[in-house]
Amino acid sequence: MLKVQEIRELIKLIDDSSISDFTYEEDGTKVTMKKDSANGSVPVVQQTSTPVESQPVASEPKVESTPAPQKVEKEEEPKKEEQSTVDFDYEIVSPMVGTFYNSPSPEDDPYVQEGSSVGKDSIVCIVEAMKLFNEIEAEVQGEIVEILVQNGELVEYGQPLFRVKKK
């Protein structure tokens, strides 16, 4: 829960900015501030608490703001991961941020395809980061049952690239 001094500092910051609406949420507590567009003051400060069980679990506080001239409020819904019906035991993930390549060069065949058998030392793809081409190994023996990214696609650290059924 925010302390009174923290709320006062937020009011001053909002009052000095062009932001008309401000919402801050953390651990089941929500603070909303709306600036009166006629005189620029911050007349409405609302702090509410709800039980933690009813709030979605988030790793970072949610902060939303809208500039004064813009009256449209945007609220992103969390992306829902698609449920896969593929049976797998292991996911090969990207060890870095970069560009995914399924073959050593555009003219060559892909390292692996769905149904390909891989060993622990089998190269399954390349992730290019900062002009360095890093070969990614399977690290498990099994069969590739699903390829989750397209050739040339940007990948994030920890993003699943392949699903493998262990043998």
SULBELZI-V949331 format. One record per backbone hydrogen bond with DSSP energy under -0.5 kcal/mol. CO is the residue of the C=O (numbers start at 1). NH is the residue of the N-H. Records with the same first field share a line. If there is no record, write none. Layout:
# SULBELZI-V949331
CO = NH ; NH
This chain:
# SULBELZI-V949331
3 = 7
4 = 8
5 = 9
6 = 10
7 = 11
8 = 12
9 = 13
10 = 14
11 = 15
12 = 16
13 = 17
14 = 17
18 = 68
20 = 35
21 = 66
22 = 33
23 = 64
24 = 31
25 = 62
26 = 29
28 = 50
29 = 26
30 = 48
31 = 24
32 = 46
33 = 22
34 = 44
35 = 37
36 = 40
41 = 36 ; 43
43 = 45
44 = 34
46 = 32
48 = 30
51 = 54
52 = 55
61 = 63
62 = 25
64 = 23
66 = 20 ; 21
67 = 70
69 = 71
72 = 74
79 = 81
86 = 88
90 = 164
91 = 93
92 = 161 ; 162
94 = 158
98 = 155
99 = 128
100 = 152
101 = 126
102 = 111
105 = 108
113 = 116
116 = 144
118 = 142
119 = 122
120 = 139
122 = 138
124 = 112
125 = 136
126 = 101 ; 128
127 = 129 ; 134
128 = 99
129 = 132
132 = 129 ; 134
133 = 135
134 = 127
135 = 137
136 = 124 ; 125
140 = 142
141 = 167
142 = 118
143 = 165
144 = 115
146 = 148 ; 163
150 = 153
153 = 100
155 = 98
156 = 159
159 = 94
161 = 148 ; 149
162 = 92
163 = 145 ; 146
164 = 89 ; 90 ; 166
165 = 143
